Amino acid sequence: MTAAALRARHAYSESATRSPRATEFDLLSDISRRLRRAVANADTDHPELAAAIHANRRILTALAADVADPGNALSPELRARVFYLARFCDAHSRKVLRDEAEATVLLDINAAVLSGLAGHPGAA
């Protein structure tokens, strides 16, 4: 299911009272699955990998914009970490697309962020 379809399903479901954190978890989880499939097929389907990396960058950029907002309630330290991770992922993604780095690093970062969103920091 695409991120847009997931958002639409959420918007029209009975569970529309879900927290923003739960929504972020669902979106990043969906994108992580897509990225995992794309990494597995990277040798035969580079456009799929590029599209999955683009989707991953978009959500991490959105998270970075959210934590950069002065009204964000997260601690300054956590906000800085999320912002740094988004910047790192953006730079690393460019390297992956140029075949200069492995995409599995992005999956590891996503797993750590998902663990934090699920309330299990450090468990990833």
Secondary structure, 3 states (H helix, E strand, C coil): CCHHHHHHHHHCCCCCCCCHHHHHHHHHHHHHHHHHHHHHCCCCCHHHHHHHHHHHHHHHHHHHHHHHCCCCCCCHHHHHHHHHHHHHHHHHHHHHHCCCCCCHHHHHHHHHHHHHHCCCCCCC
